[in-house]
Amino acid sequence: MIDTRVIHALHVERLRKADMAAELDAVAGAIYQTSTLDAILDGAYDGDVTIAELAERGDLGLGTLDGLDGEMIALDGEFHQARADGSVRRVGPDELTPFAVVTRFRPDTHATIDSPCDYAQLLATLDTLVPDTALCYAVRIDGRFESVRARSVPRQHHPYPPFEEVVAQQVEFELAALEGSIVGFRFPDYAQGLNVPGYHLHVISQDRRTGGHVLDCRVAAAEVHVDHSSDLHIELPAGVSVADPDTSAAKHAASPAPRVRPEGPATDGSDEPPVVEAGPRSSPSPGPG
């Protein structure tokens, strides 16, 4: 039997680009995502959605840019790119993204970290603020960081290399004595194939000069804000579909597969659209963005 919390937690609306405008005010607090993790792993690096379109759907988030060009960070409605050297620039409204996740951030849970802690302790603190791990959460952490180990990747060019080769090109760097914000999301384990399971976090400095994908950090002091959502709206570029289920019995036993009701007409002549089970899938790490 499918856990009813799973169905509630991953209420997925599959949208084509033409449908996205109609969805702007459909669900307050929804998380909007363009494409899927599996699509990126399969080499779909071309951008499909503009930054202006993302900004209409959320003011906090993360992702990457056309051609997997660096790390994208959205904070307070502004969109930035962390380049492969860790430098940051403001992103223009007409630039494209092949993969991004945003939400209109309205935190409902808060906490203060008033003594130094490492990355594992930071994640443990976040875990205390997300009591139902079957839900999706947006996270913002503002504060002082003794250090942040981050990474980014250079832009890819046609013909695109396999994702494993892109990962091999990633550049890691240390950001010392940083004041700024870490933003991102926590997705349930069963969301594999749709997004990165667990915490996916990006960092940007307060002066908007440095940033990247967080690999490790040490916090000096910070304010933590969390916003939960039970709705995930995914825009699917042409040729991209929700992942097929992983048939591994062990994985299904550990993570019940949620039911995803696609948009659009049924293919069997009935009035109801088909139901696709989007179960957990194993994917290379790290993911895009």
MONOR-V503258 format. One record per residue. N is the residue number from 0. RES is the residue in one letter. PHI is phi in whole degrees, -180 to 180 (NA if undefined). BURIAL is I if it has 16 or more other ideal C-beta (glycine too) atoms within 10 Angstrom, else O. Layout:
# MONOR-V503258
<<N,RES,PHI,BURIAL> <N,RES,PHI,BURIAL>>
This chain:
# MONOR-V503258
<<0,M,NA,O> <1,I,-77,O> <2,D,-63,O> <3,T,-65,O> <4,R,-65,I> <5,V,-65,I> <6,I,-61,I> <7,H,-67,O> <8,A,-69,I> <9,L,-117,I> <10,H,-76,I> <11,V,-97,I> <12,E,-106,I> <13,R,-87,I> <14,L,-125,I> <15,R,-90,O> <16,K,-57,O> <17,A,-64,O> <18,D,-89,O> <19,M,-67,I> <20,A,-61,O> <21,A,-70,O> <22,E,-94,I> <23,L,-54,O> <24,D,-112,O> <25,A,-69,O> <26,V,-138,I> <27,A,-68,O> <28,G,79,O> <29,A,-71,I> <30,I,-97,I> <31,Y,-108,I> <32,Q,-132,I> <33,T,-106,I> <34,S,67,I> <35,T,-136,I> <36,L,-59,I> <37,D,-61,I> <38,A,-63,I> <39,I,-65,I> <40,L,-63,I> <41,D,-90,O> <42,G,98,O> <43,A,-85,I> <44,Y,-96,I> <45,D,-75,O> <46,G,-69,I> <47,D,-128,I> <48,V,-120,I> <49,T,-81,O> <50,I,-63,I> <51,A,-60,O> <52,E,-67,I> <53,L,-62,I> <54,A,-63,I> <55,E,-72,O> <56,R,-108,I> <57,G,-171,I> <58,D,-117,I> <59,L,-140,I> <60,G,169,I> <61,L,-156,I> <62,G,162,I> <63,T,-143,I> <64,L,-115,I> <65,D,-48,O> <66,G,76,I> <67,L,56,I> <68,D,-84,I> <69,G,78,I> <70,E,-111,I> <71,M,-98,I> <72,I,-128,I> <73,A,-112,I> <74,L,-150,I> <75,D,55,O> <76,G,80,O> <77,E,-104,O> <78,F,-113,I> <79,H,-131,I> <80,Q,-118,I> <81,A,-94,I> <82,R,-75,I> <83,A,-66,I> <84,D,-96,O> <85,G,89,I> <86,S,-76,O> <87,V,-122,I> <88,R,-136,O> <89,R,-74,O> <90,V,-95,I> <91,G,-77,O> <92,P,-66,O> <93,D,-93,O> <94,E,-71,I> <95,L,-111,I> <96,T,-129,I> <97,P,-90,I> <98,F,-157,I> <99,A,-158,I> <100,V,-135,I> <101,V,-139,I> <102,T,-153,I> <103,R,-82,I> <104,F,-72,I> <105,R,-134,O> <106,P,-64,I> <107,D,-119,O> <108,T,-138,I> <109,H,-139,O> <110,A,-155,O> <111,T,-117,O> <112,I,-106,I> <113,D,-112,O> <114,S,-143,O> <115,P,-59,O> <116,C,-150,I> <117,D,-91,O> <118,Y,-65,I> <119,A,-62,O> <120,Q,-69,O> <121,L,-63,I> <122,L,-65,O> <123,A,-64,O> <124,T,-64,I> <125,L,-60,I> <126,D,-60,O> <127,T,-71,O> <128,L,-99,I> <129,V,-124,I> <130,P,-64,O> <131,D,-109,O> <132,T,-75,O> <133,A,-87,I> <134,L,-95,I> <135,C,-101,I> <136,Y,-134,I> <137,A,-101,I> <138,V,-131,I> <139,R,-137,I> <140,I,-127,I> <141,D,-106,I> <142,G,173,I> <143,R,-109,O> <144,F,-121,I> <145,E,-61,O> <146,S,-162,I> <147,V,-137,I> <148,R,-96,I> <149,A,-132,I> <150,R,-148,I> <151,S,-151,I> <152,V,-132,I> <153,P,-77,I> <154,R,-60,O> <155,Q,-100,I> <156,H,-129,O> <157,H,-66,O> <158,P,-72,O> <159,Y,-64,O> <160,P,-77,O> <161,P,-60,O> <162,F,-60,I> <163,E,-60,O> <164,E,-72,O> <165,V,-63,I> <166,V,-59,O> <167,A,-66,O> <168,Q,-91,O> <169,Q,-62,O> <170,V,-112,O> <171,E,-101,O> <172,F,-152,I> <173,E,-104,O> <174,L,-113,I> <175,A,-98,O> <176,A,46,O> <177,L,-99,I> <178,E,-105,O> <179,G,173,I> <180,S,-137,I> <181,I,-108,I> <182,V,-130,I> <183,G,165,I> <184,F,-141,I> <185,R,-118,I> <186,F,-110,I> <187,P,-64,I> <188,D,-58,O> <189,Y,-74,I> <190,A,-84,I> <191,Q,-53,I> <192,G,97,I> <193,L,-89,I> <194,N,-153,I> <195,V,-75,I> <196,P,-70,I> <197,G,83,I> <198,Y,-87,I> <199,H,-127,I> <200,L,-130,I> <201,H,-120,I> <202,V,-124,I> <203,I,-145,I> <204,S,-75,I> <205,Q,-62,O> <206,D,-85,O> <207,R,59,O> <208,R,-109,O> <209,T,-139,I> <210,G,176,I> <211,G,163,I> <212,H,-84,I> <213,V,-75,I> <214,L,-106,I> <215,D,-164,O> <216,C,-164,I> <217,R,-130,I> <218,V,-91,I> <219,A,-89,I> <220,A,-163,O> <221,A,-161,I> <222,E,-108,O> <223,V,-111,I> <224,H,-132,I> <225,V,-132,I> <226,D,-129,I> <227,H,-101,I> <228,S,-145,I> <229,S,-111,I> <230,D,-127,I> <231,L,-123,I> <232,H,-104,I> <233,I,-114,I> <234,E,-87,I> <235,L,-105,I> <236,P,-62,I> <237,A,-56,O> <238,G,87,O> <239,V,-109,I> <240,S,-133,O> <241,V,-64,I> <242,A,-59,I> <243,D,-72,O> <244,P,-71,I> <245,D,-77,I> <246,T,-91,O> <247,S,-64,O> <248,A,-62,O> <249,A,-65,O> <250,K,-69,I> <251,H,-67,I> <252,A,-67,O> <253,A,-79,O> <254,S,-137,I> <255,P,-58,I> <256,A,-81,I> <257,P,-74,I> <258,R,-98,O> <259,V,-117,I> <260,R,-98,O> <261,P,-70,I> <262,E,-79,O> <263,G,107,O> <264,P,-74,O> <265,A,-72,O> <266,T,-101,O> <267,D,-111,O> <268,G,88,O> <269,S,-85,O> <270,D,-79,O> <271,E,-94,O> <272,P,-68,O> <273,P,-68,O> <274,V,-108,O> <275,V,-112,I> <276,E,-88,I> <277,A,-106,I> <278,G,-91,I> <279,P,-67,I> <280,R,-133,I> <281,S,-85,O> <282,S,-138,I> <283,P,-59,O> <284,S,-123,O> <285,P,-84,O> <286,G,-86,I> <287,P,-68,I> <288,G,66,I>>
